[in-house]
Amino acid sequence: MPRLRAHLPILNRAKIALRHRFSLIEDKADDAQIDTSIRSGVVLRGTNLWVLMFAILIASIGLNVNSTAVIIGAMLISPLMGPIMGIGYGVGIYDQELIRKSFRNLGIATIISLLVSTVYFLLTPLSDAQSELLARTSPTIWDVLIAFFGGLAGIIGATRSEKANIIPGVAIATALMPPLCTAGYGLANANWEFFFGAFYLYSINCVFIAFASILIIWVLNPAHKIFVDEKTETRVSRILTAVVLLTLLPSVYLAVKLVKEEVFQAKASEFLAGEVVFDQTHVTQRNINAKLKRIEITLIGEYINKTKLKEIEARLNDYGLKDATLTVYQTKDQSVDISALKSNIVSELYKENLYELENKNKTIRELEAKINAAETLKSEWRNISAELHAQYPQIREVLFSEAIQWKVSENQTDEKVIVLNIIASSKLNRSDQYRISEWLKVRIKTNNIKLIVE
């Protein structure tokens, strides 16, 4: 007993330290400030509605062109989190008027978003469903967890005295905008599987963000909480439980289904890698359909008889694929020569490499020709300089260069001009400059000469 008593102060200090470390009360904003902040985010009118429509258009374009960055940008500016947190806050403090107001604004925002996205997808010439669209059509339990934990982070951030950059992150993680836009795509293309799948994902996000908000508000127990009788409180709890369960159960079913399909894919791949291996026959195509539990392969090369294929199919049970079926497509013509096939492939690769090598050699020859021409020109300039000095001994230095001439009146810069810069010990008169210019035109066979004398 004395030892136990000695440890009690340590345990108490540990509990106090943990309570202090994880406290949600110490940095909480004033209840009045929280109430004002959340209520102000509930109303969607004027600026907020315009921002919502623009965000929906941006998200629709991002989904349409399969751009993740554009979709994230749309989620950052979306004002949809306000009414959802308003619902959670309203239920948490039992404020029926706030709940009705939040539901009304969320409904208006949802309808406007669906209309805008539907109109966009009716008008866009890009009609194919990209991977970003497809990702929003099959919600699972993981989407529930993301929405719930995102909602917890969001409402905790919204109730702090020092506002952190949490709400934008929650908006990105829980992804309210893309499912609405995907539902609009489903409406525009009369694809009801897309519509209901995406709208269900949107509903999951709304319900579990609101549910997380309710839990945190109950923990914080703000002063604005309206105290109701036990009967009303029990009724609210039952309704809340029913809504959460009704939203949760389909996602659990879909998650279990998804996991089974992934497991089937993995086992089927393992089966093909371990059993469908031949010396003179190769798998050219494979299709694993987890929903129908069907494995289809196409073989090329030496023909595999039915007895051998039956033996391979019988080993499906060893890989946990008891109900799976194996379908094999192969030609009955056994004359396919794998060696010849490999030889043809090598020959094609050789031809492609030869073509690339020839192009590279051509480029090298062109560059060598340019270098040789430059060297020849450099030697020619030396001779011209010597000849000029012989005719005009006062010339001490000659600079040659190629330039592009531009004039305001002509506004053309296409022709190259040879610039000759002469430095002489005594000034060359105009007559000498003219003779040098005319001589140089004949010497280098061009009329584009610019003479500069210093």
C-alpha positions as CSV (number, residue, x, y, z in Angstrom):
1,M,0.0,0.0,0.0
2,P,2.8,2.6,0.8
3,R,4.3,2.0,-2.7
4,L,0.9,2.5,-4.4
5,R,0.4,5.8,-2.5
6,A,3.9,6.9,-3.5
7,H,3.0,6.4,-7.2
8,L,-0.4,8.2,-6.9
9,P,1.1,11.8,-7.2
10,I,3.1,10.7,-10.3
11,L,-0.1,9.3,-11.9
12,N,-2.1,12.4,-11.0
13,R,0.6,14.7,-12.5
14,A,0.7,12.6,-15.6
15,K,-3.1,12.8,-16.0
16,I,-3.0,16.6,-15.4
17,A,-0.2,16.9,-18.0
18,L,-2.1,14.9,-20.6
19,R,-5.3,16.8,-19.9
20,H,-3.4,20.1,-20.3
21,R,-1.7,18.9,-23.5
22,F,-4.9,17.8,-25.2
23,S,-7.3,20.4,-23.8
24,L,-9.8,22.0,-26.2
25,I,-10.7,24.6,-23.7
26,E,-7.6,26.6,-23.1
27,D,-7.2,28.2,-26.6
28,K,-10.9,28.2,-27.3
29,A,-12.5,31.5,-28.6
30,D,-15.2,33.2,-26.6
31,D,-18.6,31.5,-27.0
32,A,-20.1,34.7,-28.4
33,Q,-17.3,34.9,-31.0
34,I,-17.8,31.2,-32.0
35,D,-21.5,31.7,-32.3
36,T,-21.2,34.8,-34.5
37,S,-18.5,33.2,-36.7
38,I,-20.5,30.1,-37.4
39,R,-23.8,31.9,-37.9
40,S,-22.2,34.3,-40.4
41,G,-20.9,31.4,-42.5
42,V,-24.3,29.8,-42.8
43,V,-25.9,32.5,-45.0
44,L,-25.2,32.1,-48.7
45,R,-26.2,35.2,-50.7
46,G,-24.7,37.8,-52.9
47,T,-20.9,37.4,-53.0
48,N,-20.9,33.9,-51.5
49,L,-23.3,32.6,-54.2
50,W,-21.2,34.1,-57.0
51,V,-18.1,32.6,-55.5
52,L,-19.9,29.3,-55.2
53,M,-20.9,29.3,-58.9
54,F,-17.4,30.3,-60.1
55,A,-15.9,27.5,-57.9
56,I,-18.3,25.0,-59.3
57,L,-17.4,26.0,-62.9
58,I,-13.7,25.8,-62.0
59,A,-14.1,22.3,-60.4
60,S,-16.2,21.1,-63.5
61,I,-13.5,22.3,-65.8
62,G,-10.9,20.5,-63.7
63,L,-12.8,17.3,-63.7
64,N,-13.5,17.7,-67.5
65,V,-9.8,18.1,-68.3
66,N,-8.6,15.8,-65.5
67,S,-6.5,18.5,-63.7
68,T,-6.1,17.8,-60.0
69,A,-4.5,21.2,-59.4
70,V,-7.6,23.0,-60.8
71,I,-10.0,20.9,-58.7
72,I,-8.0,21.7,-55.6
73,G,-8.1,25.4,-56.4
74,A,-11.9,25.2,-56.7
75,M,-12.2,23.5,-53.3
76,L,-10.1,26.2,-51.7
77,I,-12.6,28.9,-52.6
78,S,-15.8,27.0,-52.0
79,P,-18.1,28.4,-49.3
80,L,-20.0,25.1,-48.8
81,M,-18.5,24.3,-45.4
82,G,-20.4,27.2,-43.7
83,P,-24.0,25.7,-43.8
84,I,-22.7,22.2,-43.0
85,M,-21.0,23.4,-39.8
86,G,-24.1,25.5,-39.1
87,I,-26.2,22.4,-39.1
88,G,-23.7,20.7,-36.7
89,Y,-23.6,23.7,-34.5
90,G,-27.3,24.1,-34.5
91,V,-27.9,20.5,-33.5
92,G,-25.2,20.8,-30.9
93,I,-26.9,23.7,-29.1
94,Y,-30.4,22.6,-30.0
95,D,-31.2,25.7,-32.0
96,Q,-34.0,24.7,-34.3
97,E,-34.1,28.0,-36.2
98,L,-30.4,27.8,-37.0
99,I,-30.8,24.2,-38.1
100,R,-33.6,25.1,-40.5
101,K,-31.7,28.1,-41.8
102,S,-28.6,26.0,-42.4
103,F,-30.5,23.3,-44.2
104,R,-32.2,25.9,-46.3
105,N,-29.0,27.5,-47.4
106,L,-27.2,24.2,-48.0
107,G,-30.2,23.0,-50.1
108,I,-30.1,26.2,-52.2
109,A,-26.3,25.9,-52.6
110,T,-26.6,22.3,-53.6
111,I,-29.3,23.0,-56.3
112,I,-27.4,25.9,-57.7
113,S,-24.2,23.8,-57.9
114,L,-26.0,21.0,-59.6
115,L,-27.6,23.4,-62.2
116,V,-24.3,25.1,-62.9
117,S,-22.3,21.9,-63.3
118,T,-25.1,20.3,-65.4
119,V,-25.2,23.3,-67.8
120,Y,-21.4,23.2,-68.1
121,F,-21.3,19.5,-69.0
122,L,-24.2,19.9,-71.5
123,L,-22.2,22.6,-73.3
124,T,-18.6,21.2,-73.1
125,P,-17.4,19.4,-76.2
126,L,-15.3,17.0,-73.9
127,S,-17.7,14.2,-73.0
128,D,-15.4,11.4,-71.9
129,A,-15.4,10.5,-68.2
130,Q,-11.8,11.1,-66.9
131,S,-10.2,9.4,-63.9
132,E,-11.0,12.4,-61.6
133,L,-14.7,12.0,-62.4
134,L,-14.7,8.2,-62.0
135,A,-13.0,8.5,-58.6
136,R,-16.1,10.3,-57.2
137,T,-18.7,7.6,-58.2
138,S,-18.0,4.8,-55.7
139,P,-17.8,6.1,-52.1
140,T,-16.7,3.7,-49.4
141,I,-16.1,3.6,-45.6
142,W,-12.8,5.5,-46.2
143,D,-14.7,8.5,-47.5
144,V,-16.7,8.4,-44.3
145,L,-13.6,8.4,-42.2
146,I,-12.1,11.3,-44.2
147,A,-15.3,13.3,-43.8
148,F,-15.6,12.6,-40.1
149,F,-12.0,13.4,-39.2
150,G,-12.0,16.3,-41.5
151,G,-15.1,17.6,-39.8
152,L,-13.5,17.2,-36.4
153,A,-10.5,19.2,-37.6
154,G,-12.7,21.8,-39.2
155,I,-14.9,22.5,-36.2
156,I,-11.9,22.6,-33.8
157,G,-10.3,25.1,-36.1
158,A,-13.5,27.2,-36.3
159,T,-13.7,27.4,-32.4
160,R,-10.2,28.6,-31.8
161,S,-9.3,32.1,-30.7
162,E,-6.4,32.2,-33.2
163,K,-7.7,31.2,-36.5
164,A,-5.5,28.6,-38.2
165,N,-5.5,27.7,-41.9
166,I,-7.6,24.6,-41.2
167,I,-10.9,25.1,-43.1
168,P,-9.2,25.2,-46.6
169,G,-7.4,22.0,-45.8
170,V,-10.6,20.4,-44.6
171,A,-12.4,21.6,-47.8
172,I,-9.7,19.9,-49.9
173,A,-9.6,16.7,-47.9
174,T,-13.4,16.2,-47.7
175,A,-13.9,17.3,-51.3
176,L,-17.4,18.7,-51.3
177,M,-17.2,20.3,-54.8
178,P,-16.1,17.4,-57.0
179,P,-18.9,15.0,-56.1
180,L,-21.5,17.8,-56.9
181,C,-19.9,18.4,-60.2
182,T,-19.7,14.7,-61.0
183,A,-23.4,14.5,-60.1
184,G,-24.0,17.3,-62.6
185,Y,-22.0,15.3,-65.2
186,G,-24.4,12.4,-64.5
187,L,-27.4,14.5,-65.0
188,A,-26.1,16.1,-68.2
189,N,-25.3,12.6,-69.7
190,A,-28.3,10.8,-68.2
191,N,-25.8,8.5,-66.4
192,W,-27.8,7.7,-63.2
193,E,-25.0,5.5,-61.8
194,F,-22.7,8.4,-61.8
195,F,-25.3,10.8,-60.4
196,F,-26.4,8.7,-57.5
197,G,-22.8,7.5,-56.7
198,A,-21.5,11.1,-56.6
199,F,-24.4,12.5,-54.8
200,Y,-24.1,9.8,-52.2
201,L,-20.5,10.8,-51.7
202,Y,-21.5,14.4,-51.3
203,S,-24.2,13.3,-48.7
204,I,-21.6,11.3,-46.8
205,N,-19.3,14.4,-46.6
206,C,-22.2,16.6,-45.4
207,V,-23.5,14.2,-42.8
208,F,-20.2,13.3,-41.2
209,I,-18.8,16.8,-41.2
210,A,-22.0,17.9,-39.4
211,F,-21.8,14.9,-37.1
212,A,-18.2,15.7,-36.1
213,S,-19.2,19.3,-35.5
214,I,-22.0,18.1,-33.2
215,L,-19.7,16.0,-31.1
216,I,-17.2,18.8,-30.6
217,I,-19.9,21.3,-29.7
218,W,-21.3,18.9,-27.1
219,V,-17.7,18.5,-25.7
220,L,-17.2,22.3,-25.6
221,N,-20.8,22.9,-24.2
222,P,-21.0,26.6,-25.2
223,A,-23.0,29.1,-23.3
224,H,-25.4,29.6,-26.2
225,K,-26.6,26.0,-25.8
226,I,-30.4,25.9,-25.4
227,F,-31.4,23.5,-22.6
228,V,-34.3,21.3,-23.6
229,D,-36.2,18.6,-21.8
230,E,-34.8,15.0,-21.7
231,K,-37.5,13.8,-24.1
232,T,-36.4,16.2,-26.8
233,E,-32.8,15.5,-26.2
234,T,-33.5,11.7,-26.6
235,R,-35.5,12.3,-29.8
236,V,-32.6,14.4,-31.3
237,S,-30.1,11.7,-30.4
238,R,-32.2,8.9,-32.0
239,I,-32.7,10.9,-35.2
240,L,-29.0,11.7,-35.4
241,T,-28.1,8.0,-34.8
242,A,-30.5,6.9,-37.6
243,V,-29.2,9.4,-40.1
244,V,-25.6,8.5,-39.4
245,L,-26.3,4.7,-39.6
246,L,-28.4,5.1,-42.8
247,T,-25.5,7.1,-44.4
248,L,-22.8,4.7,-43.1
249,L,-24.1,1.3,-43.9
250,P,-24.1,1.5,-47.8
251,S,-20.5,2.8,-47.7
252,V,-19.5,-0.2,-45.5
253,Y,-21.0,-2.5,-48.1
254,L,-19.3,-0.7,-50.9
255,A,-16.0,-0.8,-49.0
256,V,-16.2,-4.6,-48.4
257,K,-17.1,-5.1,-52.1
258,L,-14.0,-2.9,-53.1
259,V,-11.7,-4.9,-50.8
260,K,-12.9,-8.2,-52.2
261,E,-12.3,-7.0,-55.7
262,E,-8.8,-5.8,-54.9
263,V,-8.0,-9.1,-53.2
264,F,-9.3,-11.0,-56.3
265,Q,-7.1,-8.8,-58.5
266,A,-4.1,-9.6,-56.4
267,K,-4.7,-13.4,-56.3
268,A,-5.5,-13.5,-60.0
269,S,-2.2,-11.7,-60.8
270,E,-0.3,-14.1,-58.5
271,F,-2.0,-17.1,-60.2
272,L,-1.1,-15.9,-63.7
273,A,2.5,-15.2,-62.7
274,G,2.9,-18.6,-61.0
275,E,1.0,-21.0,-63.3
276,V,0.6,-19.5,-66.8
277,V,4.3,-19.7,-67.7
278,F,5.4,-21.6,-70.9
279,D,8.7,-21.9,-72.9
280,Q,7.3,-21.3,-76.4
281,T,4.0,-19.5,-75.5
282,H,3.6,-16.0,-74.2
283,V,0.6,-14.1,-72.7
284,T,-0.1,-11.1,-74.9
285,Q,-3.2,-9.8,-73.2
286,R,-4.9,-10.3,-69.8
287,N,-8.2,-9.1,-68.4
288,I,-9.2,-9.7,-64.8
289,N,-12.8,-9.0,-64.1
290,A,-13.3,-9.1,-60.3
291,K,-17.0,-8.4,-60.4
292,L,-17.7,-11.5,-62.6
293,K,-14.7,-13.4,-61.1
294,R,-13.4,-14.0,-64.6
295,I,-9.8,-14.2,-65.8
296,E,-9.2,-13.9,-69.5
297,I,-5.9,-14.3,-71.3
298,T,-4.7,-14.4,-74.9
299,L,-1.8,-16.6,-75.8
300,I,0.6,-16.5,-78.7
301,G,3.1,-19.1,-79.7
302,E,3.0,-22.9,-79.3
303,Y,-0.5,-24.2,-79.0
304,I,-1.5,-25.3,-75.4
305,N,-4.0,-28.3,-75.5
306,K,-7.2,-28.4,-73.5
307,T,-5.9,-31.0,-71.1
308,K,-3.0,-28.8,-70.0
309,L,-5.4,-25.8,-69.7
310,K,-7.8,-27.9,-67.5
311,E,-4.9,-28.8,-65.2
312,I,-4.0,-25.1,-64.9
313,E,-7.6,-24.1,-64.2
314,A,-7.8,-26.8,-61.5
315,R,-5.1,-25.0,-59.6
316,L,-7.2,-21.9,-59.2
317,N,-8.3,-23.3,-55.8
318,D,-4.7,-23.2,-54.6
319,Y,-4.7,-19.4,-55.0
320,G,-8.0,-18.8,-53.2
321,L,-9.9,-18.4,-56.5
322,K,-12.5,-21.2,-56.0
323,D,-15.4,-19.6,-57.9
324,A,-13.2,-18.0,-60.6
325,T,-13.3,-19.0,-64.2
326,L,-10.3,-19.0,-66.6
327,T,-10.9,-18.2,-70.3
328,V,-8.0,-18.7,-72.7
329,Y,-7.9,-17.4,-76.3
330,Q,-5.3,-18.8,-78.6
331,T,-4.9,-19.5,-82.3
332,K,-5.1,-23.2,-83.5
333,D,-2.3,-22.4,-85.9
334,Q,0.8,-23.8,-84.2
335,S,3.2,-22.5,-86.8
336,V,4.0,-19.3,-84.9
337,D,7.8,-19.1,-84.6
338,I,8.8,-17.3,-81.5
339,S,12.4,-17.1,-82.7
340,A,11.2,-15.5,-85.9
341,L,9.0,-13.2,-83.9
342,K,12.0,-12.1,-81.8
343,S,14.1,-11.7,-84.9
344,N,11.5,-9.4,-86.5
345,I,11.3,-7.3,-83.3
346,V,15.1,-7.0,-83.3
347,S,15.1,-6.2,-87.0
348,E,12.5,-3.4,-86.4
349,L,14.5,-2.0,-83.5
350,Y,17.7,-2.1,-85.6
351,K,15.9,-0.2,-88.4
352,E,14.7,2.4,-86.0
353,N,18.1,2.8,-84.4
354,L,19.7,3.0,-87.9
355,Y,17.3,5.8,-88.9
356,E,18.0,7.7,-85.7
357,L,21.8,7.2,-86.2
358,E,21.6,8.5,-89.8
359,N,19.7,11.6,-88.5
360,K,22.4,12.2,-85.9
361,N,25.2,11.7,-88.5
362,K,23.4,14.2,-90.8
363,T,23.2,16.8,-88.0
364,I,26.9,16.2,-87.2
365,R,27.9,16.7,-90.8
366,E,25.9,20.0,-91.0
367,L,27.5,21.2,-87.8
368,E,31.0,20.3,-89.1
369,A,30.3,22.1,-92.4
370,K,29.3,25.2,-90.4
371,I,32.4,25.0,-88.3
372,N,34.6,24.6,-91.4
373,A,32.9,27.6,-93.1
374,A,33.5,29.7,-90.0
375,E,37.2,28.7,-89.9
376,T,37.5,29.5,-93.7
377,L,35.8,32.9,-93.1
378,K,38.2,33.6,-90.2
379,S,41.2,32.9,-92.5
380,E,39.7,35.1,-95.2
381,W,39.2,38.0,-92.8
382,R,42.9,37.8,-91.9
383,N,43.8,38.1,-95.6
384,I,41.4,41.0,-96.1
385,S,42.9,42.8,-93.1
386,A,46.5,42.4,-94.5
387,E,45.4,43.6,-97.9
388,L,43.8,46.7,-96.4
389,H,46.9,47.5,-94.4
390,A,49.0,47.1,-97.6
391,Q,46.8,49.6,-99.4
392,Y,46.4,52.0,-96.4
393,P,49.4,51.8,-94.0
394,Q,47.7,54.1,-91.5
395,I,45.1,51.3,-90.7
396,R,46.2,49.8,-87.4
397,E,43.2,47.6,-86.5
398,V,40.3,46.0,-88.3
399,L,37.2,44.4,-86.6
400,F,34.9,42.2,-88.7
401,S,31.4,41.1,-87.5
402,E,28.0,40.0,-88.8
403,A,25.0,42.0,-87.6
404,I,21.2,42.4,-88.1
405,Q,20.3,45.9,-89.3
406,W,17.0,47.5,-88.2
407,K,15.6,50.8,-89.5
408,V,12.5,52.6,-88.3
409,S,11.4,53.4,-91.8
410,E,11.8,49.8,-93.1
411,N,11.1,47.9,-89.9
412,Q,12.9,44.8,-91.3
413,T,15.6,42.8,-89.6
414,D,15.9,39.9,-92.0
415,E,19.1,40.8,-93.8
416,K,22.6,40.2,-92.3
417,V,25.1,43.1,-92.7
418,I,28.9,42.8,-92.6
419,V,30.2,45.4,-90.3
420,L,33.8,46.6,-90.8
421,N,35.3,48.7,-88.0
422,I,38.6,50.4,-89.0
423,I,40.9,52.0,-86.5
424,A,43.6,54.2,-88.2
425,S,46.5,56.3,-87.0
426,S,45.3,59.2,-89.2
427,K,41.8,59.9,-90.4
428,L,40.7,58.3,-93.7
429,N,39.0,60.8,-96.0
430,R,35.6,60.1,-97.6
431,S,37.1,59.1,-100.9
432,D,39.3,56.5,-99.2
433,Q,36.3,55.2,-97.2
434,Y,34.2,54.9,-100.4
435,R,37.0,53.0,-102.2
436,I,37.4,50.6,-99.3
437,S,33.7,50.0,-99.1
438,E,33.4,49.3,-102.9
439,W,36.5,47.1,-102.9
440,L,35.1,45.1,-100.0
441,K,31.8,44.5,-101.8
442,V,33.7,43.0,-104.7
443,R,36.1,41.1,-102.4
444,I,33.5,39.3,-100.3
445,K,30.7,39.4,-102.9
446,T,28.0,41.2,-101.0
447,N,26.5,44.7,-101.1
448,N,25.5,44.6,-97.4
449,I,28.5,46.4,-96.0
450,K,28.6,48.8,-93.1
451,L,31.9,50.7,-92.7
452,I,32.8,52.4,-89.4
453,V,36.0,54.4,-89.2
454,E,37.6,55.6,-86.0
